[in-house]
């Protein structure tokens, strides 16, 4: 569950950045951007795992 949320979050962020940087978004460009964002999301998750870090929110850091 947690992995799915993290990958979805990365995908949305990367897709959003790509769409903002494209001047005119066609369905083909959106599909390519989505596939690339999904690949980037998997890579970002794997890199975080290799680095040995953990994703925590502000509530976890403040001791709540």
C-alpha positions in Angstrom: 0.0 0.0 0.0 2.7 2.4 1.0 4.8 1.7 -2.1 1.7 2.3 -4.3 1.1 5.7 -2.7 4.7 6.7 -3.0 4.9 5.7 -6.7 1.5 7.5 -7.4 2.8 10.6 -5.7 6.0 10.6 -7.7 4.1 9.9 -10.9 1.7 12.9 -10.4 4.6 15.3 -9.6 6.7 14.2 -12.5 3.8 14.2 -14.9 2.7 17.6 -13.7 6.2 19.0 -14.3 6.4 17.6 -17.8 2.9 18.9 -18.8 3.8 22.4 -17.5 6.9 22.4 -19.6 5.2 21.3 -22.8 3.7 24.2 -24.9 0.9 22.3 -26.5 -0.2 19.0 -25.0 -1.5 16.4 -27.4 -2.7 12.9 -26.4 0.5 11.3 -27.7 2.7 13.7 -25.7 0.5 13.1 -22.6 0.9 9.3 -23.0 4.6 9.5 -23.4 4.9 11.9 -20.4 2.8 9.5 -18.3 4.9 6.5 -19.2 8.1 8.4 -18.5 6.7 9.7 -15.2 5.8 6.2 -14.2 9.3 5.0 -15.0 10.8 7.9 -13.1 8.6 7.2 -10.1 9.8 3.6 -9.9 13.4 4.8 -10.3 12.9 7.4 -7.5 11.5 4.8 -5.2 14.3 2.3 -5.9 16.9 5.0 -5.4 15.4 5.9 -2.0 15.4 2.3 -1.0 19.1 1.9 -2.0 20.0 5.0 -0.1 18.4 3.5 3.0 16.2 6.4 3.8 12.5 6.4 4.9 9.7 8.7 3.9 8.1 10.3 7.0 5.6 13.1 7.3 5.7 16.1 9.6 3.6 14.3 12.2 6.2 11.4 12.4 9.0 13.9 12.9 7.2 15.8 15.7 6.5 12.7 17.7 2.7 12.6 17.1 
